[in-house]
Amino acid sequence: MTKNVLDLRDKEKIQSEFNLYAKAVLNDDIRLYINENPAEYCESDDMSFLPDEDVIESLIDYFKKYYTAIKLFHGCKPIDVGDYYTKGILVQDSERLYKLASVIFSDVNEEELRRAFKKTNDQHSEIGSVFFTSNDEVLVKYSGHYLIRGSEFIQALAIEISNSNVNLKKIGVPTIFEVNIPISIFPNEDIKKVICPLVADWGNQLLKNDLEETNADNETCFEIKQSINPSYIVNHYHPNKIEDPNNYQRIYTSEITSCELCEK
Ligand SMILES: [Zn+2]
């Protein structure tokens, strides 16, 4: 079986692939319907210009047959990169987070750490998910705080703890993991995030509307509600110049740009 991995950074390839798998669905009947019932403009968040909802459902089926995986990126600041290659990219769970917190904030007494941890835990809903983006350049440019200071949870915990001298900037290695996640893992809602903008462009072309300027920096974010098997990791690297959104986009320079696993 050929492996077709969707790489959302390659706009031209996405378009030519869409033309292939969508051809059977977006047929003459649908073209005729749209021309006879023209929407003022086809928007990616409103598919009502199509004759019915089955069109998108069919496109999702063809999409799932065409692609085997979607290439995504996860930014983090691991203390041990090797952990990801043995355990995978794990959903956050309270027990593991507490263990990590007690390693990072080793100068904080247990009572204070437990108090701050409980408060942070109660306020954080991202537990149970792993977050990915389709574009690693955007990650470095606009979401660099995860690469510089670690997860949202650990950053919030650092603020909650009153008496620690730990500097999160000095812990861990900025790391971007490249993963090819099997298509079967994505709910249809995620696939719609990819398909609907393409269908809207197609509709606008058909109606001879001007296409919206495509933003060169654009990205699509995915919240995956399960841990990612280590076998889905295809690569990782350590960006060394990262824009810091928590510090007026100043450039953070990481001294560590490789690890023993980079060479393998
Ligand atoms: Zn490495």
Boltz pocket constraint, residues with backbone or C-beta under 6 A from the ligand:
constraints:
  - pocket:
      binder: B
      contacts: [[A, 81], [A, 236], [A, 237], [A, 238], [A, 257], [A, 258], [A, 259], [A, 260], [A, 261], [A, 262], [A, 263]]
      max_distance: 6.0
